Protein backbone atom coordinates (compact mmCIF):
# COMPACT_ATOMS: atom_id res chain seq x y z
CA UNK A 1 0.00 0.00 0.00
CA UNK A 2 1.26 3.45 -0.92
CA UNK A 3 0.82 6.49 1.30
CA UNK A 4 -0.65 8.51 -1.56
CA UNK A 5 -1.97 7.10 -4.81
CA UNK A 6 -3.37 9.48 -7.41
CA UNK A 7 -4.73 8.28 -10.72
CA UNK A 8 -5.92 10.32 -13.72
CA UNK A 9 -6.89 13.19 -11.40
CA UNK A 10 -8.59 16.19 -12.99
CA UNK A 11 -10.05 19.31 -11.44
CA UNK A 12 -11.86 22.02 -13.38
CA UNK A 13 -12.90 25.42 -12.08
CA UNK A 14 -15.56 27.72 -13.42
CA UNK A 15 -14.18 31.17 -14.21
CA UNK A 16 -15.67 34.40 -15.43
CA UNK A 17 -18.61 36.23 -13.86
CA UNK A 18 -21.09 33.47 -14.58
CA UNK A 19 -18.58 30.72 -13.96
CA UNK A 20 -19.47 29.30 -17.37
CA UNK A 21 -15.92 29.17 -18.71
CA UNK A 22 -13.86 26.27 -17.43
CA UNK A 23 -10.19 26.25 -16.54
CA UNK A 24 -8.29 23.09 -15.74
CA UNK A 25 -6.29 23.25 -12.50
CA UNK A 26 -5.25 19.60 -12.67
CA UNK A 27 -5.14 17.49 -15.78
CA UNK A 28 -4.76 13.72 -15.74
CA UNK A 29 -2.35 13.68 -12.80
CA UNK A 30 -0.80 10.37 -11.75
CA UNK A 31 1.30 10.33 -8.60
CA UNK A 32 2.43 7.68 -6.13
CA UNK A 33 4.11 8.53 -2.83
CA UNK A 34 5.44 5.59 -0.85
CA UNK A 35 5.16 5.19 2.90
CA UNK A 36 7.84 7.11 4.81
CA UNK A 37 8.84 9.14 1.76
CA UNK A 38 9.39 12.90 1.69
CA UNK A 39 8.08 14.03 -1.68
CA UNK A 40 8.54 17.50 -3.06
CA UNK A 41 5.97 19.00 -5.37
CA UNK A 42 7.57 21.93 -7.17
CA UNK A 43 6.17 24.30 -9.71
CA UNK A 44 5.24 27.93 -10.26
CA UNK A 45 2.13 29.65 -8.91
CA UNK A 46 -0.98 28.27 -10.54
CA UNK A 47 0.72 24.97 -11.33
CA UNK A 48 -1.91 23.01 -9.36
CA UNK A 49 0.08 22.22 -6.20
CA UNK A 50 -2.40 23.68 -3.73
CA UNK A 51 -5.35 22.19 -5.64
CA UNK A 52 -3.71 18.78 -5.30
CA UNK A 53 -3.20 19.32 -1.54
CA UNK A 54 -6.83 20.38 -1.13
CA UNK A 55 -8.10 17.27 -2.89
CA UNK A 56 -5.88 15.04 -0.76
CA UNK A 57 -7.04 16.82 2.40
CA UNK A 58 -10.70 16.30 1.38
CA UNK A 59 -11.60 20.01 1.23
CA UNK A 60 -12.02 19.90 -2.55
CA UNK A 61 -13.57 17.27 -4.76
CA UNK A 62 -11.90 16.17 -7.97
CA UNK A 63 -13.77 16.52 -11.23
CA UNK A 64 -12.63 13.04 -12.22
CA UNK A 65 -10.00 10.45 -11.32
CA UNK A 66 -9.12 9.21 -7.86
CA UNK A 67 -6.94 10.25 -4.91
CA UNK A 68 -6.24 7.76 -2.14
CA UNK A 69 -4.47 8.26 1.16
CA UNK A 70 -3.30 5.06 2.85
CA UNK A 71 -5.73 3.14 0.65
CA UNK A 72 -8.74 5.31 1.52
CA UNK A 73 -10.43 7.33 -1.16
CA UNK A 74 -10.41 11.07 -0.40
CA UNK A 75 -13.88 11.51 -1.93
CA UNK A 76 -15.80 8.43 -0.78
CA UNK A 77 -14.01 7.71 2.50
CA UNK A 78 -13.16 11.28 3.51
CA UNK A 79 -13.81 10.74 7.24
CA UNK A 80 -11.07 8.07 7.44
CA UNK A 81 -8.66 10.13 5.36
CA UNK A 82 -9.12 13.11 7.70
CA UNK A 83 -8.05 11.02 10.69
CA UNK A 84 -4.79 10.07 8.98
CA UNK A 85 -3.62 13.39 7.57
CA UNK A 86 -2.15 16.58 8.95
CA UNK A 87 -2.09 19.80 6.96
CA UNK A 88 0.24 22.76 7.30
CA UNK A 89 -0.15 25.86 5.20
CA UNK A 90 2.45 28.59 4.93
CA UNK A 91 1.85 32.18 5.95
CA UNK A 92 0.28 33.95 8.88
CA UNK A 93 -3.30 32.75 8.48
CA UNK A 94 -4.96 29.65 9.87
CA UNK A 95 -4.34 30.25 13.56
CA UNK A 96 -6.55 31.84 16.19
CA UNK A 97 -4.54 34.97 16.98
CA UNK A 98 -6.54 35.94 20.07
CA UNK A 99 -5.93 32.57 21.72
CA UNK A 100 -2.58 31.54 23.10
CA UNK A 101 -0.51 28.73 21.59
CA UNK A 102 -1.69 26.16 24.15
CA UNK A 103 -5.38 27.06 23.61
CA UNK A 104 -4.92 26.79 19.83
CA UNK A 105 -3.42 23.32 20.10
CA UNK A 106 -6.01 22.14 22.64
CA UNK A 107 -8.79 23.21 20.30
CA UNK A 108 -7.28 21.32 17.39
CA UNK A 109 -6.49 18.29 19.56
CA UNK A 110 -10.19 18.15 20.50
CA UNK A 111 -11.05 18.36 16.79
CA UNK A 112 -8.95 15.22 16.29
CA UNK A 113 -10.76 13.36 19.07
CA UNK A 114 -8.23 13.77 21.90
CA UNK A 115 -9.42 14.52 25.41
CA UNK A 116 -8.37 14.51 29.05
CA UNK A 117 -4.80 13.67 30.02
CA UNK A 118 -3.75 12.41 26.54
CA UNK A 119 -4.83 15.75 25.08
CA UNK A 120 -2.87 17.77 27.62
CA UNK A 121 0.19 15.52 27.27
CA UNK A 122 0.13 15.69 23.48
CA UNK A 123 -0.19 19.47 23.48
CA UNK A 124 2.61 19.95 26.03
CA UNK A 125 4.85 17.52 24.18
CA UNK A 126 4.36 19.36 20.87
CA UNK A 127 4.93 22.77 22.48
CA UNK A 128 8.17 21.47 23.95
CA UNK A 129 9.29 19.78 20.75
CA UNK A 130 8.59 22.79 18.55
CA UNK A 131 10.36 25.14 20.97
CA UNK A 132 7.20 27.00 21.96
CA UNK A 133 6.86 25.89 25.59
CA UNK A 134 8.18 29.19 26.95
CA UNK A 135 5.58 31.16 24.95
CA UNK A 136 2.71 28.67 25.33
CA UNK A 137 0.62 31.15 27.32
CA UNK A 138 1.17 34.10 24.96
CA UNK A 139 -1.35 35.25 22.39
CA UNK A 140 -0.48 34.01 18.92
CA UNK A 141 -0.95 37.54 17.55
CA UNK A 142 2.33 38.44 19.25
CA UNK A 143 4.34 35.63 17.59
CA UNK A 144 6.95 36.07 14.85
CA UNK A 145 6.40 34.45 11.45
CA UNK A 146 8.80 31.62 12.32
CA UNK A 147 7.02 30.91 15.62
CA UNK A 148 3.64 30.92 13.92
CA UNK A 149 4.95 28.44 11.38
CA UNK A 150 6.22 26.17 14.14
CA UNK A 151 2.79 26.38 15.76
CA UNK A 152 1.26 25.51 12.38
CA UNK A 153 3.44 22.40 12.26
CA UNK A 154 2.49 21.52 15.85
CA UNK A 155 -1.16 21.89 14.85
CA UNK A 156 -0.57 19.66 11.84
CA UNK A 157 0.98 17.01 14.09
CA UNK A 158 -1.57 17.17 16.89
CA UNK A 159 -3.61 14.28 15.48
CA UNK A 160 -0.43 12.17 15.11
CA UNK A 161 -0.96 11.87 11.34
CA UNK A 162 0.78 9.26 9.20
CA UNK A 163 0.69 11.58 6.20
CA UNK A 164 1.62 15.26 6.37
CA UNK A 165 0.73 17.73 3.64
CA UNK A 166 2.92 20.84 3.82
CA UNK A 167 1.78 23.54 1.40
CA UNK A 168 4.49 26.19 0.97
CA UNK A 169 5.40 25.86 4.65
CA UNK A 170 8.43 28.15 4.58
CA UNK A 171 6.97 30.98 2.54
CA UNK A 172 7.99 34.32 4.03
CA UNK A 173 10.30 32.74 6.62
CA UNK A 174 13.76 34.12 7.25
CA UNK A 175 16.61 31.74 6.27
CA UNK A 176 17.30 30.61 9.84
CA UNK A 177 13.66 29.77 10.53
CA UNK A 178 13.41 28.00 7.15
CA UNK A 179 16.50 25.92 7.97
CA UNK A 180 15.04 24.95 11.36
CA UNK A 181 11.79 24.02 9.66
CA UNK A 182 13.63 21.78 7.22
CA UNK A 183 15.33 19.96 10.06
CA UNK A 184 11.88 19.35 11.57
CA UNK A 185 10.80 17.80 8.27
CA UNK A 186 13.84 15.55 8.59
CA UNK A 187 12.55 14.49 12.01
CA UNK A 188 9.15 13.69 10.52
CA UNK A 189 10.87 11.44 8.01
CA UNK A 190 12.87 9.73 10.79
CA UNK A 191 9.59 8.99 12.57
CA UNK A 192 8.33 7.19 9.48
CA UNK A 193 5.74 9.79 8.49
CA UNK A 194 5.06 10.41 4.83
CA UNK A 195 5.47 14.05 3.86
CA UNK A 196 4.23 15.77 0.71
CA UNK A 197 5.75 19.25 0.58
CA UNK A 198 4.92 21.85 -2.05
CA UNK A 199 7.44 24.59 -2.66
CA UNK A 200 8.93 27.07 -5.08
CA UNK A 201 12.24 26.81 -3.30
CA UNK A 202 14.55 24.48 -5.17
CA UNK A 203 17.15 24.53 -2.39
CA UNK A 204 14.46 23.41 0.03
CA UNK A 205 13.33 20.60 -2.25
CA UNK A 206 16.92 19.47 -2.73
CA UNK A 207 17.60 19.58 1.00
CA UNK A 208 14.65 17.61 2.32
CA UNK A 209 13.05 15.52 -0.43
CA UNK A 210 13.69 11.91 -1.40
CA UNK A 211 11.91 12.46 -4.69
CA UNK A 212 10.70 15.58 -6.44
CA UNK A 213 7.73 15.86 -8.77
CA UNK A 214 7.66 18.83 -11.08
CA UNK A 215 4.24 20.12 -11.96
CA UNK A 216 3.17 22.90 -14.28
CA UNK A 217 -0.20 23.98 -15.68
CA UNK A 218 -1.87 21.10 -13.87
CA UNK A 219 0.31 18.41 -15.42
CA UNK A 220 3.11 16.35 -13.95
CA UNK A 221 6.28 16.98 -15.93
CA UNK A 222 8.52 14.41 -14.26
CA UNK A 223 9.34 12.68 -10.97
CA UNK A 224 12.84 11.73 -9.88
CA UNK A 225 15.48 12.29 -7.22
CA UNK A 226 16.71 15.88 -6.96
CA UNK A 227 20.12 14.93 -8.32
CA UNK A 228 18.68 12.91 -11.20
CA UNK A 229 16.43 15.80 -12.19
CA UNK A 230 19.58 17.90 -12.43
CA UNK A 231 20.67 15.52 -15.18
CA UNK A 232 17.57 16.38 -17.20
CA UNK A 233 19.17 19.58 -18.41
CA UNK A 234 21.68 19.12 -21.22
CA UNK A 235 24.90 17.74 -19.77
CA UNK A 236 26.66 21.05 -19.87
CA UNK A 237 29.25 22.11 -17.37
CA UNK A 238 29.49 25.61 -16.13
CA UNK A 239 32.38 27.89 -15.29
CA UNK A 240 31.68 31.02 -13.29
CA UNK A 241 34.38 33.70 -13.15
CA UNK A 242 34.69 37.22 -11.78
CA UNK A 243 36.57 40.22 -13.23
CA UNK A 244 37.01 38.74 -16.71
CA UNK A 245 38.69 41.16 -19.18
CA UNK A 246 36.58 42.00 -22.25
CA UNK A 247 39.20 40.54 -24.62
CA UNK A 248 39.09 37.20 -22.80
CA UNK A 249 35.30 37.28 -22.85
CA UNK A 250 35.35 37.62 -26.63
CA UNK A 251 37.85 34.77 -26.90
CA UNK A 252 35.63 32.55 -24.78
CA UNK A 253 32.57 33.34 -26.91
CA UNK A 254 34.47 32.33 -30.04
CA UNK A 255 35.84 29.11 -28.52
CA UNK A 256 34.43 25.91 -30.12
CA UNK A 257 32.40 23.90 -27.57
CA UNK A 258 31.31 26.94 -25.56
CA UNK A 259 27.50 26.88 -25.55
CA UNK A 260 26.81 30.24 -23.99
CA UNK A 261 28.52 33.17 -22.25
CA UNK A 262 26.28 35.26 -20.00
CA UNK A 263 26.75 37.89 -17.35
CA UNK A 264 25.09 37.11 -14.00
CA UNK A 265 23.36 39.87 -11.99
CA UNK A 266 26.38 39.83 -9.66
CA UNK A 267 28.62 40.85 -12.60
CA UNK A 268 30.34 37.49 -12.83
CA UNK A 269 30.59 35.71 -16.15
CA UNK A 270 28.82 32.35 -16.61
CA UNK A 271 30.24 30.11 -19.33
CA UNK A 272 28.34 26.96 -20.31
CA UNK A 273 30.48 24.30 -21.98
CA UNK A 274 29.56 21.20 -23.97
CA UNK A 275 31.90 18.84 -22.08
CA UNK A 276 34.78 18.65 -19.64
CA UNK A 277 37.55 19.01 -22.27
CA UNK A 278 36.13 22.38 -23.27
CA UNK A 279 35.83 23.29 -19.60
CA UNK A 280 39.58 22.67 -19.27
CA UNK A 281 40.29 24.98 -22.19
CA UNK A 282 38.04 27.69 -20.72
CA UNK A 283 39.76 27.44 -17.33
CA UNK A 284 43.23 27.66 -18.94
CA UNK A 285 42.21 30.77 -20.91
CA UNK A 286 40.87 32.44 -17.78
CA UNK A 287 43.96 31.61 -15.70
CA UNK A 288 46.23 32.90 -18.46
CA UNK A 289 44.19 36.14 -18.42
CA UNK A 290 44.96 36.52 -14.73
CA UNK A 291 41.46 35.66 -13.49
CA UNK A 292 41.64 34.12 -10.03
CA UNK A 293 37.92 34.20 -9.04
CA UNK A 294 36.89 30.89 -10.61
CA UNK A 295 34.51 28.04 -9.95
CA UNK A 296 32.93 25.17 -11.86
CA UNK A 297 29.39 23.83 -11.36
CA UNK A 298 27.20 20.92 -12.40
CA UNK A 299 23.52 21.51 -13.23
CA UNK A 300 21.32 21.42 -10.13
CA UNK A 301 17.58 21.18 -9.44
CA UNK A 302 17.12 24.89 -9.99
CA UNK A 303 18.66 24.62 -13.45
CA UNK A 304 16.29 21.77 -14.21
CA UNK A 305 13.34 23.84 -12.96
CA UNK A 306 14.33 26.74 -15.18
CA UNK A 307 14.97 24.42 -18.09
CA UNK A 308 11.59 22.69 -17.78
CA UNK A 309 9.37 25.53 -16.64
CA UNK A 310 11.25 28.57 -17.81
CA UNK A 311 11.74 32.00 -16.31
CA UNK A 312 7.97 32.23 -15.60
CA UNK A 313 8.49 29.97 -12.62
CA UNK A 314 11.04 32.22 -11.00
CA UNK A 315 8.96 35.32 -11.34
CA UNK A 316 6.78 34.27 -8.43
CA UNK A 317 7.78 34.11 -4.81
CA UNK B 1 -19.14 5.93 19.06
CA UNK B 2 -20.75 5.25 22.46
CA UNK B 3 -23.63 7.34 23.75
CA UNK B 4 -21.36 9.05 26.29
CA UNK B 5 -18.75 9.83 23.65
CA UNK B 6 -21.40 11.10 21.27
CA UNK B 7 -22.27 13.72 23.90
CA UNK B 8 -18.86 14.49 25.38
CA UNK B 9 -16.99 14.82 22.06
CA UNK B 10 -19.19 17.65 20.72
CA UNK B 11 -19.38 19.22 24.19
CA UNK B 12 -15.59 19.33 24.36
CA UNK B 13 -15.24 20.98 20.96
CA UNK B 14 -18.02 23.44 21.76
CA UNK B 15 -16.21 24.31 25.01
CA UNK B 16 -12.86 24.94 23.28
CA UNK B 17 -14.62 26.87 20.52
CA UNK B 18 -16.42 28.94 23.16
CA UNK B 19 -12.99 29.85 24.60
CA UNK B 20 -12.33 31.40 21.20
CA UNK B 21 -15.64 33.29 21.43
CA UNK B 22 -14.67 34.60 24.87
CA UNK B 23 -11.27 35.71 23.52
CA UNK B 24 -13.05 37.62 20.75
CA UNK B 25 -15.35 39.27 23.28
CA UNK B 26 -12.41 40.30 25.45
CA UNK B 27 -10.72 41.75 22.40
CA UNK B 28 -13.81 43.74 21.39
CA UNK B 29 -14.93 45.03 24.78
CA UNK B 30 -13.67 45.96 28.19
CA UNK B 31 -16.32 46.03 30.93
CA UNK B 32 -16.39 49.82 30.53
CA UNK B 33 -16.90 49.84 26.76
CA UNK B 34 -19.52 47.08 27.04
CA UNK B 35 -21.43 48.94 29.77
CA UNK B 36 -21.20 52.48 28.46
CA UNK B 37 -20.97 51.61 24.77
CA UNK B 38 -22.98 48.53 23.89
CA UNK B 39 -25.41 48.41 26.83
CA UNK B 40 -25.92 52.18 26.72
CA UNK B 41 -26.78 52.02 23.03
CA UNK B 42 -29.26 49.18 23.52
CA UNK B 43 -30.93 50.89 26.50
CA UNK B 44 -31.29 54.02 24.37
CA UNK B 45 -33.03 51.95 21.70
CA UNK B 46 -35.45 50.41 24.22
CA UNK B 47 -36.09 53.87 25.67
CA UNK B 48 -36.83 55.22 22.21
CA UNK B 49 -39.55 52.65 21.53
CA UNK B 50 -40.98 52.63 25.08
CA UNK B 51 -41.29 56.40 24.88
CA UNK B 52 -43.87 56.03 22.10
CA UNK B 53 -46.12 54.22 24.56
CA UNK B 54 -45.49 56.96 27.09
CA UNK B 55 -46.37 59.65 24.52
CA UNK B 56 -49.58 57.81 23.62
CA UNK B 57 -50.29 57.89 27.34
CA UNK B 58 -51.17 54.23 27.63
CA UNK B 59 -49.52 52.22 30.42
CA UNK B 60 -50.34 48.96 28.62
CA UNK B 61 -48.79 50.23 25.39
CA UNK B 62 -45.70 51.34 27.27
CA UNK B 63 -45.40 47.96 28.96
CA UNK B 64 -45.92 46.19 25.61
CA UNK B 65 -43.22 48.18 23.84
CA UNK B 66 -40.75 48.10 26.72
CA UNK B 67 -40.99 44.34 27.25
CA UNK B 68 -40.90 43.61 23.52
CA UNK B 69 -37.92 45.83 22.80
CA UNK B 70 -36.03 44.83 25.93
CA UNK B 71 -36.28 41.17 24.93
CA UNK B 72 -35.41 42.13 21.35
CA UNK B 73 -31.95 43.31 22.46
CA UNK B 74 -30.85 39.76 23.20
CA UNK B 75 -32.23 38.72 19.82
CA UNK B 76 -30.24 41.40 18.01
CA UNK B 77 -27.09 40.25 19.70
CA UNK B 78 -27.74 36.53 19.27
CA UNK B 79 -28.27 37.09 15.56
CA UNK B 80 -24.66 38.34 15.38
CA UNK B 81 -23.86 34.64 14.97
CA UNK B 82 -24.60 35.16 11.26
CA UNK B 83 -21.69 37.58 11.04
CA UNK B 84 -19.21 35.81 13.29
CA UNK B 85 -19.69 32.45 11.59
CA UNK B 86 -17.99 33.93 8.54
CA UNK B 87 -14.91 34.87 10.58
CA UNK B 88 -13.44 31.37 10.18
CA UNK B 89 -13.17 31.92 6.46
CA UNK B 90 -11.56 35.32 6.99
CA UNK B 91 -8.87 34.11 9.41
CA UNK B 92 -8.05 31.18 7.13
CA UNK B 93 -9.14 28.38 9.44
CA UNK B 94 -12.11 27.17 7.40
CA UNK B 95 -9.96 24.98 5.14
CA UNK B 96 -8.32 23.40 8.18
CA UNK B 97 -11.66 22.88 9.93
CA UNK B 98 -13.03 21.25 6.78
CA UNK B 99 -10.12 18.83 6.75
CA UNK B 100 -10.48 17.89 10.43
CA UNK B 101 -12.41 14.78 11.53
CA UNK B 102 -14.99 16.64 13.69
CA UNK B 103 -18.09 18.17 12.05
CA UNK B 104 -18.02 21.90 11.29
CA UNK B 105 -21.30 22.48 13.14
CA UNK B 106 -19.76 21.58 16.52
CA UNK B 107 -17.24 24.38 16.06
CA UNK B 108 -19.82 26.92 14.97
CA UNK B 109 -22.16 26.15 17.88
CA UNK B 110 -19.44 27.21 20.32
CA UNK B 111 -17.80 29.85 18.16
CA UNK B 112 -20.34 32.65 18.72
CA UNK B 113 -21.61 31.90 22.23
CA UNK B 114 -20.47 35.30 23.45
CA UNK B 115 -23.50 36.87 21.76
CA UNK B 116 -26.38 35.11 23.59
CA UNK B 117 -24.54 35.51 26.90
CA UNK B 118 -23.98 39.23 26.38
CA UNK B 119 -27.48 39.56 24.91
CA UNK B 120 -29.07 37.97 27.98
CA UNK B 121 -27.32 40.48 30.26
CA UNK B 122 -28.44 43.33 28.00
CA UNK B 123 -32.07 42.21 28.02
CA UNK B 124 -32.13 41.69 31.78
CA UNK B 125 -30.64 45.15 32.34
CA UNK B 126 -33.32 46.64 30.07
CA UNK B 127 -36.20 44.72 31.68
CA UNK B 128 -35.25 45.11 35.33
CA UNK B 129 -33.17 48.30 35.18
CA UNK B 130 -35.08 50.39 32.66
CA UNK B 131 -38.57 48.92 33.21
CA UNK B 132 -39.40 50.68 36.49
CA UNK B 133 -38.54 54.06 34.92
CA UNK B 134 -41.47 53.46 32.53
CA UNK B 135 -43.79 52.07 35.20
CA UNK B 136 -43.05 48.43 34.47
CA UNK B 137 -42.49 47.00 37.92
CA UNK B 138 -41.61 43.42 38.75
CA UNK B 139 -42.65 41.33 41.73
CA UNK B 140 -40.01 39.11 43.34
CA UNK B 141 -41.84 36.00 42.09
CA UNK B 142 -41.60 37.18 38.48
CA UNK B 143 -37.85 37.75 38.38
CA UNK B 144 -36.72 34.14 38.19
CA UNK B 145 -39.19 32.98 35.49
CA UNK B 146 -38.55 36.11 33.40
CA UNK B 147 -34.79 35.60 33.71
CA UNK B 148 -35.17 31.95 32.65
CA UNK B 149 -37.32 32.98 29.69
CA UNK B 150 -34.80 35.61 28.57
CA UNK B 151 -32.06 32.95 28.69
CA UNK B 152 -34.36 30.69 26.65
CA UNK B 153 -35.00 33.50 24.15
CA UNK B 154 -31.27 34.12 23.66
CA UNK B 155 -30.47 30.39 23.39
CA UNK B 156 -33.25 29.47 20.96
CA UNK B 157 -32.69 32.59 18.85
CA UNK B 158 -29.03 31.60 18.69
CA UNK B 159 -30.09 28.21 17.30
CA UNK B 160 -32.28 29.94 14.72
CA UNK B 161 -29.42 32.33 13.92
CA UNK B 162 -27.08 29.37 13.41
CA UNK B 163 -29.46 28.03 10.79
CA UNK B 164 -29.53 31.36 8.96
CA UNK B 165 -25.72 31.53 9.31
CA UNK B 166 -25.44 28.11 7.69
CA UNK B 167 -27.71 29.15 4.82
CA UNK B 168 -25.64 32.33 4.36
CA UNK B 169 -22.38 30.41 4.78
CA UNK B 170 -21.07 31.15 1.29
CA UNK B 171 -22.46 34.70 1.14
CA UNK B 172 -19.59 36.28 3.05
CA UNK B 173 -20.10 39.73 1.54
CA UNK B 174 -23.79 39.86 2.50
CA UNK B 175 -23.42 38.71 6.11
CA UNK B 176 -24.31 42.06 7.72
CA UNK B 177 -27.28 42.63 5.44
CA UNK B 178 -28.64 39.14 6.13
CA UNK B 179 -28.15 39.54 9.90
CA UNK B 180 -29.84 42.94 10.01
CA UNK B 181 -32.67 41.98 7.65
CA UNK B 182 -33.43 38.83 9.67
CA UNK B 183 -33.73 40.53 13.03
CA UNK B 184 -35.69 43.47 11.59
CA UNK B 185 -38.20 41.00 10.15
CA UNK B 186 -38.37 39.24 13.50
CA UNK B 187 -38.89 42.60 15.18
CA UNK B 188 -41.81 43.24 12.84
CA UNK B 189 -43.64 39.89 12.88
CA UNK B 190 -42.85 38.19 16.21
CA UNK B 191 -44.89 40.47 18.47
CA UNK B 192 -42.17 42.93 19.50
CA UNK B 193 -43.78 46.21 18.35
CA UNK B 194 -47.26 45.03 17.34
CA UNK B 195 -49.21 41.90 18.25
CA UNK B 196 -48.87 39.01 15.81
CA UNK B 197 -52.64 39.27 15.26
CA UNK B 198 -51.93 42.45 13.28
CA UNK B 199 -50.48 40.36 10.42
CA UNK B 200 -52.19 38.21 7.80
CA UNK B 201 -52.59 34.51 8.62
CA UNK B 202 -49.66 33.31 6.56
CA UNK B 203 -47.29 35.74 8.28
CA UNK B 204 -48.60 34.57 11.66
CA UNK B 205 -47.90 30.94 10.69
CA UNK B 206 -44.32 31.81 9.74
CA UNK B 207 -43.88 33.81 12.96
CA UNK B 208 -45.00 30.84 15.08
CA UNK B 209 -41.95 28.90 13.84
CA UNK B 210 -39.58 31.54 15.22
CA UNK B 211 -38.73 30.92 18.89
CA UNK B 212 -38.93 34.64 19.76
CA UNK B 213 -42.70 34.64 19.11
CA UNK B 214 -43.17 31.88 21.69
CA UNK B 215 -40.79 33.20 24.36
CA UNK B 216 -42.17 36.71 24.06
CA UNK B 217 -45.68 35.31 24.52
CA UNK B 218 -44.45 33.51 27.65
CA UNK B 219 -42.70 36.61 29.04
CA UNK B 220 -45.79 38.75 28.47
CA UNK B 221 -47.86 36.09 30.25
CA UNK B 222 -45.56 36.20 33.28
CA UNK B 223 -45.30 39.96 33.15
CA UNK B 224 -49.04 40.63 32.89
CA UNK B 225 -50.36 37.46 34.50
CA UNK B 226 -52.52 36.98 31.41
CA UNK B 227 -52.07 33.28 30.69
CA UNK B 228 -49.95 30.14 31.01
CA UNK B 229 -46.27 30.65 30.20
CA UNK B 230 -45.29 26.98 30.15
CA UNK B 231 -46.90 26.04 26.83
CA UNK B 232 -45.19 28.72 24.68
CA UNK B 233 -41.93 28.10 26.59
CA UNK B 234 -42.10 24.39 25.70
CA UNK B 235 -42.81 25.29 22.09
CA UNK B 236 -39.76 27.56 22.14
CA UNK B 237 -37.57 24.70 23.43
CA UNK B 238 -38.84 22.38 20.70
CA UNK B 239 -38.32 25.03 18.04
CA UNK B 240 -34.81 25.78 19.34
CA UNK B 241 -33.82 22.11 19.16
CA UNK B 242 -35.38 21.87 15.72
CA UNK B 243 -33.47 24.88 14.40
CA UNK B 244 -30.24 23.52 15.91
CA UNK B 245 -30.67 20.18 14.16
CA UNK B 246 -31.56 22.00 10.93
CA UNK B 247 -28.45 24.20 11.33
CA UNK B 248 -26.18 21.14 11.77
CA UNK B 249 -27.70 19.56 8.70
CA UNK B 250 -27.38 22.81 6.72
CA UNK B 251 -23.69 23.20 7.69
CA UNK B 252 -23.05 19.67 6.41
CA UNK B 253 -24.90 20.47 3.20
CA UNK B 254 -23.00 23.72 2.67
CA UNK B 255 -19.67 22.01 3.41
CA UNK B 256 -20.48 19.33 0.83
CA UNK B 257 -21.39 22.03 -1.68
CA UNK B 258 -18.21 23.96 -0.81
CA UNK B 259 -16.08 20.87 -1.45
CA UNK B 260 -17.68 20.50 -4.84
CA UNK B 261 -17.39 24.14 -5.87
CA UNK B 262 -14.05 24.87 -4.19
CA UNK B 263 -15.45 27.55 -1.88
CA UNK B 264 -14.27 26.09 1.43
CA UNK B 265 -11.76 28.86 1.93
CA UNK B 266 -8.46 29.52 0.31
CA UNK B 267 -5.21 28.02 1.52
CA UNK B 268 -4.65 29.47 4.90
Interface residues (C-beta under 8 A of the other chain):
Chain A: X13 X50 X53 X54 X57 X58 X59 X60 X61 X79 X82 X83 X85 X87 X89 X91 X93 X94 X95 X96 X97 X98 X99 X103 X106 X107 X108 X110 X111 X112 X113 X115 X155 X159 X167 X168
Chain B: X8 X9 X12 X13 X16 X17 X19 X20 X23 X24 X26 X27 X91 X92 X93 X95 X96 X97 X98 X99 X100 X101 X102 X107 X258 X259 X260 X262 X264 X265 X267 X268
